[in-house]
Amino acid sequence: MSPPRDTQSPARTRSGLWVVPEQRRRPSPGPPGGRICDDPDVRVPGIIYAWLVYEIDPRTGRLLLPDPVTGERKTRLDYVGQTIRTLDVRAEEHLEDKPWADIVVGALPIVVEQGMWTKAERDAREVAAIKRIRPRYNHDDNLDNPERIQIYRQVEQRHVRDRAAGRELWLPVDQRSAAARAAAERALVLGGLNGVEPRYPVTVLAEWAVAVGRWLARLPRRVQLGALALAGWTAGAWALMGWLMSKGLPQPYALTGAMIACAALVLGVVRARWIRRWARRKRRR
């Protein structure tokens, strides 16, 4: 009889990569020093850690070939984090919900430093480690890193590796149902327009829309409204031109007529607003 399978720890595949078993128990959230302290101003034992992962092609996400002489793969520290619990507990969580969990080296991350810190001190040390190590998989406090791999690109690259290995496509924890996955796909562009980086792979068109949306999200409110008005005017003119062409009007005349009609509508709205402002100022005098 074969021995029972251990479902509590990662297992190595033939390629030497760590994969996560399908069934995992939820680890107890125990800190290194015992019970978790909720007071952010109290110094508690903390760890700043970094995950060592196998090197990939940043354009495709595929693993780089092993060295032809030594047969070993290149590795690098590519994710920095912090915890006030034990490393095995934090590792369990990362191996469950991170798209790069299939390329980590070893079962535990590497300790960068540890000590007694308040929450603010621990956060500051984590940010300092991110700036020093320059990992590609961190998002927060790493936006100025030109090598950073966006969250949705991490999922795309994981899918490339999954297809190459013949595995089922990996999904974030909050999208591991058909309904959640469909909702995530529908919310792609909205995720970009509100300035939040999407967490699911996007098409080229959606990626462009997300990039524009993230750029607009950083602009002042008036500029955002102006851009929205311009987009609405363009869509209205395009729809009106299509309607005029469907009535038999040639394209040049339909385009001219649609632009004039939409411009007249905009001028009418702006003129009415100016008139109301002028009337208010006149009453004040």
C-alpha positions, -999 to 999 in steps of 0.1 A, spaced: 0 0 0 13 34 -9 18 59 19 -9 86 23 -3 118 3 8 149 22 -16 177 13 -2 202 37 30 211 21 41 220 -15 53 192 -37 80 191 -63 73 182 -99 97 166 -123 108 200 -135 119 209 -100 92 236 -95 69 238 -65 32 233 -71 4 237 -46 -17 207 -38 -54 209 -47 -66 206 -11 -51 226 16 -61 232 52 -63 268 65 -32 275 86 -36 290 120 -26 327 120 0 324 147 27 351 150 64 343 158 59 354 194 25 340 200 -8 359 200 -12 387 174 -12 422 189 -38 446 174 -22 478 187 -1 493 158 20 513 182 33 483 202 65 467 190 60 430 181 83 404 164 82 409 126 99 395 95 107 411 62 110 384 36 116 379 -1 106 351 -24 132 335 -46 117 325 -80 130 310 -112 139 335 -139 113 340 -166 112 359 -199 94 391 -189 77 394 -223 61 359 -224 63 346 -188 80 314 -200 108 299 -179 143 305 -191 162 274 -202 186 259 -177 223 265 -181 236 240 -206 267 233 -185 254 231 -150 218 223 -158 206 249 -132 181 276 -137 187 313 -130 168 327 -99 162 361 -85 144 377 -55 111 389 -71 86 395 -43 90 413 -9 66 411 19 62 413 57 46 393 84 42 391 122 33 354 119 55 324 111 70 321 76 53 288 69 18 304 76 26 333 52 40 309 26 8 289 26 -12 320 18 12 331 -10 13 296 -26 -25 298 -27 -33 332 -41 -2 344 -61 0 337 -98 38 332 -96 35 305 -70 44 278 -96 79 292 -101 90 298 -65 122 281 -53 118 261 -21 89 260 3 97 291 23 108 327 15 142 341 24 144 363 56 157 397 46 156 410 82 136 405 114 132 425 146 108 441 170 89 469 152 57 488 153 34 486 123 48 519 109 84 508 114 76 474 98 60 491 68 89 515 64 114 485 64 93 467 38 93 497 15 130 501 20 135 464 10 113 469 -21 134 499 -32 166 480 -26 157 446 -41 135 460 -69 112 429 -72 90 426 -103 59 411 -86 53 438 -60 26 464 -68 24 488 -39 54 511 -34 69 497 -66 52 516 -94 84 534 -103 101 501 -111 104 498 -149 107 460 -146 75 457 -126 51 431 -140 15 443 -138 -9 422 -119 -30 412 -149 2 404 -168 13 381 -140 -19 361 -145 -14 361 -183 21 348 -179 9 321 -154 -17 310 -180 12 307 -206 30 284 -182 -1 264 -174 -9 258 -211 27 247 -217 25 223 -187 -10 210 -197 -24 223 -164 -58 239 -157 -56 277 -159 -49 293 -126 -74 319 -113 -73 344 -84 -90 331 -53 -119 355 -57 -125 344 -93 -125 306 -89 -161 302 -100 -178 306 -134 -199 335 -123 -169 353 -106 -148 348 -137 -174 362 -160 -179 392 -137 -141 398 -137 -140 397 -175 -169 422 -178 -152 445 -152 -119 448 -170 -123 482 -185 -141 496 -155 -111 484 -134 -89 506 -155 -112 536 -158 -114 540 -120 -76 539 -117 -74 504 -102 -51 479 -119 -72 449 -131 -64 415 -117 -73 394 -148 -57 391 -182 -68 417 -208 -69 419 -245 -48 444 -264 -78 467 -269 -88 465 -232 -51 470 -222 -51 502 -242 -83 513 -226 -70 504 -191 -38 524 -197 -58 555 -209 -82 551 -179 -54 549 -154 -38 580 -170 -71 599 -168 -77 588 -132 -47 609 -122 -59 640 -139 -80 668 -122 -117 664 -120 -124 691 -146 -101 674 -171 -118 641 -165 -152 656 -172 -139 673 -203 -125 641 -216 -158 623 -209 -177 651 -227 -154 648 -257 -158 610 -258 -196 614 -256 -196 640 -284 -175 617 -306 -197 587 -299 -228 608 -306 -214 622 -339 -204 587 -349 -239 572 -342 -256 601 -359 -234 597 -390 -243 560 -391 -280 568 -389 -278 594 -417 -259 570 -439 -285 543 -433 -311 568 -447 -291 570 -480 -270 601 -473 -234 599 -487 -207 595 -461 -191 630 -465 -224 647 -461 -234 624 -433 -202 631 -415 -205 669 -419 -241 669 -409 -234 648 -378 -205 671 -367 -226 702 -372 -256 688 -353 -234 677 -324 -215 709 -323 -248 729 -323 -260 707 -294 -228 714 -274 -229 751 -282 -265 752 -271 -257 736 -237 -226 759 -232 -246 790 -243 -274 782 -218 -249 778 -190 -232 811 -199 -266 828 -199 -274 814 -165 -241 826 -151 -246 861 -167 -280 863 -152 -267 854 -117 -240 880 -119 -264 906 -130 -288 899 -101 -258 902 -76 -251 937 -90 
